[in-house]
Each structure stands twice: as C-alpha cells, then as structure tokens.
Amino acid sequence: MSTSSFQRARRALIATAAGLAATIPALVAAPAFAQPWPAKPVTLVVPFPAGGTTDVLARALAEKLQQSLGQPVIVESRPGAGATLGADYVAKARPDGYTLLIGAVHHTIASSVYKKLPYDFQKDFVPITGLALVPNVLVVNAGATPAKSVAELVAALKAHPGQWSYGSNGNGTAQHLIGTQFQNATGTTLLHVPYKGSGPLATDLLGAQIQMSFDTITPVLPHIKAGKLRALAVTTARRSSALPDVPTLEEAGLKGFDIGTWFGVLAPAATPRDIVARLNAEMVKVIQAPDFRKRMDEIGAEPTGGSSEQLAAQIRSETGKFAKLVKEANVQIE
C-alpha cells in the first residue's frame, strides 16, 4: 500500500472511530428521553390549607390514582389570595404532567373579582376532568347563636346591624360572593372575615370568633352532626343528600340562590395531549369506582368526572355567570 493510500485509510478509520464515540453516549442516554410518562411522582397542588374540602378531595383522589399510575401522587398545599397563589404556581410550572392544580369555582369568580391576576384561568390551563360538586351550607355556632331558621337569623341580623360576621375561604371565593348576595337579598349588613381556608375558618366559627359561614358541607358536616354547628340552609337549588332535612335558601324564601362549589383537575396549558388524555382516563376510572363514590357520599360530595372538554365548557359558562353576579354584587379586589 502506498503512503498516500495508507494515510487515507488511517484518516477514514479515525473518522469512523470518532463517529462511534459520539454515538455511544447518545445511545446510552436515549432511554432516559424515551421513558414513558409517568416516570416520577405527580404533585396535586391544593390552593387552600390542609383540612378543607379541596384537601380532602385531593387526598381521596391521590390515594387511588397512585395505584393506577404506579408512581406516588403527592398533595401539596399552596394557600393564599383566595386560591389564586396556588393557581399561579401551577400556571407557571413545567407543562410535563407532573404538577397539577385542584381547581374550583373560586377560580372562575376570581377572574372577575381581582382587577389583576398573574394568569388567565381559561388560557393558561388545560382542564383534565371534573372531580366533585359540593353544596355550600349556611351554618351558625349552635351555642352562641339562637337562630334556628333563616327567618330567625335575618331578624337577628336586622336587629343588630353590622354586629355579626361571617367567614369565607378568602376574598373572591364562592363563600365571599354568597355572603354578599345573602346581604343584598335580605337587606342586612355583615362583616366579612376572609381566611386562607376552611380549617382556620371552622376553628374560629367553633370558638365563636365569627357567628356564621357559607362553607362547603365537607369540613362542617362532622360539627353539624356533633351539634356544635347548626345548618340553616344549603345554597344550591336542590337539597343535599348529606343533609336531607336542611332546606335550600330558595325554600327559606330567598329566590335565585343556586351556588355550589365544583372541583376539578387542571394542568399547565402546554401539557402534551397524550398526557392529558392518560390523566383523564385514569382519573375518571378512579372517580367512577364504587369505593371512591362511597367516600364522596360520606363527606357530602357528588362525584362528577367527565371529559376535558366538558370541564372547559363549564369554566367558560361559569366565568361569564359570575362576572355578572360580581358586577351586581359590586365585589372588587385590588
């Protein structure tokens, strides 16, 4: 072989070896990029403190979902600003299916109540599925408040204007709006006391630091059964199966009340469609399971489920509905 032929062969061999060297790391790393979802724990962000309805629902879902996904499902509390802090966190999270929001009716109200939000609830999220519908209930401290009906409560409020207070899960939440509507419908004046969630709210209500609330049934049901709180009416159009003897506000004489609290699961907007579809399928399976439905009955919740498109349509509809109610109630937060 001539010297020039040898050099050409040598250069070709070196080039081939270099190509193989560059290819090997890529081949080794390839399985890391090809891992099927989920390859690590999934986090459900609850925008309220532990102990409230959102937290209870999230933990019930997480317990069953981690079995079907084969990965831990972690419930993480990020409360504050009427559930908007947790929503903002998820809106800005990496859209890879590992950080999800337990959203609620409060988020459709916040869109109108807050002058500025750091996210757009309809544009910055992709709905996965509805989770449950939970009626709200007007409750008073049984030991500190003698009223046994809505009529008796209204009479007491009118006799002592501005001296009664009601708690909510924060400014701009369903409880806040229901309280405002209640005052407008009855011609009464109440002091609104916002909390970060149902846990601290219930503590103050039981301690008579506040006199009443319009919270969801779940956190107050045990206290109603124990006789510490008295349920006067539910705020939905139909009575609750958990409190069948408690009338609706409409039955109590206040027309036009029909506000319950729905809960659903959402992901950051750019989450891949196949991951959203997988999450929807797994969650709906959990929600439709008899043991999950039994757990919902125990806490006064009605399991929902459904498609991503159904939840998206509900969010659009309720955002418009509450925009009108917020304007009528003149509720605005900086």
C-alpha positions as CSV (number, residue, x, y, z in Angstrom):
1,M,0.0,0.0,0.0
2,S,1.3,3.4,-0.9
3,T,2.0,6.0,1.7
4,S,-1.0,8.2,0.5
5,S,-3.4,5.2,0.5
6,F,-2.3,4.3,4.0
7,Q,-2.9,7.9,5.2
8,R,-6.3,8.0,3.6
9,A,-7.3,4.7,5.2
10,R,-5.9,5.9,8.5
11,R,-8.0,9.1,8.3
12,A,-11.2,7.1,7.4
13,L,-10.6,4.8,10.4
14,I,-10.1,7.8,12.8
15,A,-13.3,9.4,11.5
16,T,-15.3,6.2,11.9
17,A,-14.0,5.8,15.5
18,A,-14.9,9.4,16.3
19,G,-18.4,8.9,15.0
20,L,-18.9,5.8,17.1
21,A,-17.6,7.6,20.1
22,A,-20.0,10.4,19.6
23,T,-22.9,8.0,19.0
24,I,-22.4,5.8,22.1
25,P,-23.3,8.5,24.7
26,A,-26.4,9.3,22.7
27,L,-27.4,5.7,22.6
28,V,-26.8,5.3,26.3
29,A,-28.9,8.5,27.1
30,A,-31.7,7.6,24.7
31,P,-33.7,5.5,27.1
32,A,-33.8,8.5,29.5
33,F,-35.6,10.6,26.9
34,A,-37.9,7.7,25.9
35,Q,-39.2,6.9,29.4
36,P,-43.0,6.7,29.3
37,W,-45.0,9.1,31.4
38,P,-45.1,9.0,34.4
39,A,-41.5,8.4,35.4
40,K,-41.6,10.2,38.7
41,P,-44.1,11.4,41.4
42,V,-47.1,13.6,40.4
43,T,-48.0,16.6,42.5
44,L,-51.6,17.8,43.1
45,V,-51.4,21.4,44.2
46,V,-54.2,22.4,46.6
47,P,-54.6,26.2,46.8
48,F,-56.0,26.0,50.4
49,P,-54.6,24.8,53.7
50,A,-54.9,21.2,54.8
51,G,-58.2,20.1,56.3
52,G,-60.6,21.8,53.9
53,T,-62.8,20.3,51.2
54,T,-60.2,20.7,48.5
55,D,-57.5,18.9,50.5
56,V,-59.9,16.1,51.4
57,L,-60.9,15.6,47.8
58,A,-57.2,15.8,46.6
59,R,-56.1,13.1,49.1
60,A,-59.0,10.8,48.2
61,L,-58.0,11.1,44.5
62,A,-54.3,10.8,45.2
63,E,-54.7,7.6,47.2
64,K,-56.3,5.7,44.3
65,L,-54.5,7.5,41.4
66,Q,-51.1,6.5,42.5
67,Q,-52.2,2.8,42.4
68,S,-53.1,3.1,38.7
69,L,-50.2,5.3,37.7
70,G,-47.6,3.3,39.5
71,Q,-46.0,6.5,40.9
72,P,-46.5,8.4,44.2
73,V,-49.1,11.2,44.0
74,I,-48.2,14.0,46.4
75,V,-50.7,16.5,47.7
76,E,-49.0,19.9,48.2
77,S,-50.8,22.8,49.9
78,R,-50.1,26.3,48.5
79,P,-52.8,28.6,50.1
80,G,-53.4,32.3,49.8
81,A,-55.1,35.1,48.0
82,G,-58.4,33.3,47.5
83,A,-56.8,30.3,45.9
84,T,-55.0,32.3,43.3
85,L,-51.5,31.8,44.6
86,G,-51.7,28.0,44.1
87,A,-53.2,28.6,40.6
88,D,-50.4,31.0,39.6
89,Y,-47.8,28.4,40.8
90,V,-49.2,25.7,38.6
91,A,-49.8,28.0,35.6
92,K,-46.0,28.7,35.6
93,A,-45.0,25.1,36.3
94,R,-43.3,23.0,33.7
95,P,-46.0,21.5,31.4
96,D,-45.0,17.9,31.7
97,G,-47.9,16.4,33.6
98,Y,-46.1,16.2,36.9
99,T,-47.7,19.4,38.5
100,L,-51.5,19.7,38.5
101,L,-54.0,22.0,40.1
102,I,-57.1,21.1,42.1
103,G,-59.1,24.0,40.7
104,A,-62.5,25.1,41.9
105,V,-65.4,27.5,41.3
106,H,-63.4,30.1,43.2
107,H,-61.0,30.4,40.2
108,T,-63.9,31.3,37.9
109,I,-65.0,34.0,40.4
110,A,-61.5,35.4,40.9
111,S,-61.3,36.2,37.2
112,S,-63.9,39.0,37.8
113,V,-63.2,39.9,41.4
114,Y,-59.5,40.6,41.1
115,K,-58.5,43.6,38.9
116,K,-55.2,42.0,38.0
117,L,-54.3,38.3,38.1
118,P,-50.8,37.0,37.1
119,Y,-52.5,34.3,35.0
120,D,-55.5,33.7,32.7
121,F,-57.6,30.8,34.1
122,Q,-59.0,29.9,30.7
123,K,-55.8,30.4,28.6
124,D,-53.1,29.2,31.0
125,F,-54.6,25.9,31.9
126,V,-55.9,22.8,30.2
127,P,-58.8,21.1,32.1
128,I,-58.4,17.4,32.8
129,T,-61.7,16.4,34.4
130,G,-64.3,17.4,36.9
131,L,-63.8,15.9,40.4
132,A,-66.9,16.7,42.5
133,L,-69.7,19.1,43.3
134,V,-70.1,20.1,46.9
135,P,-73.0,22.2,48.2
136,N,-72.4,25.2,50.4
137,V,-74.3,25.4,53.6
138,L,-75.2,28.4,55.9
139,V,-74.2,27.4,59.4
140,V,-74.1,29.2,62.7
141,N,-72.5,28.5,66.0
142,A,-75.2,26.5,67.8
143,G,-74.1,27.5,71.3
144,A,-73.7,31.3,70.6
145,T,-76.4,31.8,68.1
146,P,-80.1,31.1,69.0
147,A,-81.4,31.3,65.4
148,K,-82.9,28.0,64.2
149,S,-84.1,29.2,60.8
150,V,-83.1,31.6,58.1
151,A,-86.0,33.8,59.0
152,E,-84.9,34.0,62.7
153,L,-81.3,34.7,61.6
154,V,-82.4,37.6,59.3
155,A,-84.5,39.0,62.1
156,A,-81.5,38.9,64.5
157,L,-79.2,40.5,61.8
158,K,-81.6,43.4,61.3
159,A,-82.0,43.9,65.0
160,H,-78.2,44.2,65.3
161,P,-76.9,45.6,62.0
162,G,-73.1,45.4,61.5
163,Q,-72.6,43.3,64.6
164,W,-72.5,39.9,63.0
165,S,-69.6,38.5,61.0
166,Y,-69.3,35.6,58.5
167,G,-66.1,33.8,57.4
168,S,-65.0,32.7,54.0
169,N,-62.1,30.9,52.4
170,G,-60.7,34.2,51.2
171,N,-61.5,37.3,49.2
172,G,-63.1,36.4,45.9
173,T,-64.2,32.9,46.8
174,A,-67.6,31.4,46.5
175,Q,-68.3,31.9,50.2
176,H,-67.5,35.6,49.9
177,L,-69.8,36.0,47.0
178,I,-72.6,34.0,48.6
179,G,-72.3,36.2,51.7
180,T,-72.5,39.3,49.6
181,Q,-75.6,38.0,47.8
182,F,-77.2,37.0,51.1
183,Q,-76.8,40.5,52.4
184,N,-78.2,42.1,49.2
185,A,-81.2,39.7,49.2
186,T,-82.0,40.2,52.9
187,G,-81.2,43.8,53.4
188,T,-78.7,43.0,56.1
189,T,-75.1,44.1,56.9
190,L,-72.4,41.6,57.8
191,L,-68.7,41.9,58.5
192,H,-66.7,39.7,56.0
193,V,-63.8,37.9,57.6
194,P,-61.6,36.2,55.0
195,Y,-59.5,33.1,55.9
196,K,-56.9,31.1,54.0
197,G,-59.2,28.0,54.1
198,S,-61.8,26.0,55.8
199,G,-59.6,24.7,58.6
200,P,-58.9,28.1,60.3
201,L,-62.4,29.3,59.4
202,A,-64.0,26.3,61.2
203,T,-61.7,26.9,64.3
204,D,-62.9,30.5,64.7
205,L,-66.5,29.6,64.0
206,L,-66.5,26.9,66.7
207,G,-64.8,29.3,69.0
208,A,-67.5,32.0,68.3
209,Q,-64.9,34.5,67.0
210,I,-67.3,34.7,64.0
211,Q,-71.0,33.9,64.0
212,M,-71.7,32.2,60.7
213,S,-70.3,31.0,57.4
214,F,-71.4,29.7,54.0
215,D,-68.7,27.0,53.7
216,T,-68.9,23.8,51.8
217,I,-70.5,20.8,53.6
218,T,-67.4,18.7,53.9
219,P,-65.5,20.5,56.7
220,V,-68.5,21.4,58.7
221,L,-70.5,18.2,58.5
222,P,-68.9,16.5,61.5
223,H,-69.6,19.6,63.6
224,I,-73.2,19.7,62.5
225,K,-73.6,16.1,63.4
226,A,-72.0,16.7,66.8
227,G,-74.4,19.6,67.5
228,K,-71.7,22.3,67.6
229,L,-72.8,24.0,64.4
230,R,-76.4,24.4,63.2
231,A,-77.2,24.2,59.5
232,L,-79.9,26.6,58.4
233,A,-79.9,26.2,54.6
234,V,-77.9,25.0,51.6
235,T,-77.1,27.4,48.8
236,T,-77.8,25.1,45.9
237,A,-81.1,24.6,44.0
238,R,-81.5,21.1,45.4
239,R,-81.2,19.8,49.0
240,S,-78.1,17.8,49.8
241,S,-78.2,14.1,50.3
242,A,-75.8,14.6,53.3
243,L,-78.3,17.0,55.0
244,P,-81.7,16.0,53.6
245,D,-83.7,17.8,56.3
246,V,-82.0,21.1,55.7
247,P,-83.9,23.4,53.3
248,T,-82.4,25.4,50.4
249,L,-82.2,29.1,50.6
250,E,-84.8,29.4,48.0
251,E,-87.1,27.2,50.1
252,A,-86.3,29.5,53.0
253,G,-87.6,32.5,51.0
254,L,-84.6,33.8,49.2
255,K,-85.1,33.5,45.5
256,G,-82.4,32.9,42.9
257,F,-79.8,31.2,45.0
258,D,-78.0,28.3,43.3
259,I,-74.3,28.3,44.0
260,G,-72.4,25.1,44.8
261,T,-68.7,24.6,44.8
262,W,-67.3,22.4,42.0
263,F,-63.8,21.0,42.0
264,G,-61.7,19.8,39.0
265,V,-58.2,19.0,38.0
266,L,-56.2,21.1,35.6
267,A,-52.7,21.2,34.1
268,P,-50.5,23.9,32.6
269,A,-51.8,24.9,29.2
270,A,-48.9,23.4,27.1
271,T,-49.1,19.9,28.7
272,P,-49.0,17.3,25.9
273,R,-52.4,16.0,24.8
274,D,-51.5,12.3,25.3
275,I,-50.6,13.0,28.9
276,V,-53.9,14.9,29.4
277,A,-55.8,12.0,27.8
278,R,-54.0,9.5,30.1
279,L,-54.7,11.6,33.2
280,N,-58.3,11.9,32.2
281,A,-58.8,8.2,31.7
282,E,-57.1,7.3,35.0
283,M,-58.9,9.9,37.0
284,V,-62.4,9.2,35.6
285,K,-61.8,5.5,36.4
286,V,-61.0,6.4,40.0
287,I,-64.0,8.8,40.3
288,Q,-66.4,6.2,38.9
289,A,-65.2,3.4,41.3
290,P,-67.7,2.4,44.0
291,D,-65.3,2.9,46.9
292,F,-64.5,6.5,45.7
293,R,-68.2,7.3,45.3
294,K,-68.8,5.9,48.8
295,R,-66.1,8.2,50.2
296,M,-67.7,11.1,48.4
297,D,-71.1,10.3,50.0
298,E,-69.5,10.3,53.4
299,I,-68.2,13.9,53.0
300,G,-71.3,15.3,51.3
301,A,-69.8,15.5,47.8
302,E,-71.2,14.4,44.5
303,P,-68.5,12.9,42.2
304,T,-68.6,14.2,38.7
305,G,-65.8,13.1,36.3
306,G,-66.3,13.7,32.5
307,S,-64.1,14.9,29.7
308,S,-61.6,17.7,29.4
309,E,-63.9,19.5,27.0
310,Q,-66.8,19.3,29.5
311,L,-64.8,20.9,32.2
312,A,-63.6,23.6,29.8
313,A,-67.2,24.4,28.8
314,Q,-68.2,24.6,32.5
315,I,-65.4,27.0,33.2
316,R,-66.4,29.2,30.3
317,S,-70.0,29.2,31.3
318,E,-69.4,29.9,35.0
319,T,-66.8,32.6,34.3
320,G,-69.5,34.5,32.4
321,K,-72.1,33.8,35.0
322,F,-70.0,35.0,37.9
323,A,-68.8,38.1,36.0
324,K,-72.4,39.2,36.0
325,L,-73.0,38.3,39.7
326,V,-69.8,40.0,40.8
327,K,-70.9,43.2,38.9
328,E,-74.3,43.1,40.5
329,A,-72.8,42.5,44.0
330,N,-70.2,45.2,43.4
331,V,-67.3,43.0,44.7
332,Q,-63.8,44.2,43.6
333,I,-60.4,43.4,45.0
334,E,-57.2,45.2,44.1
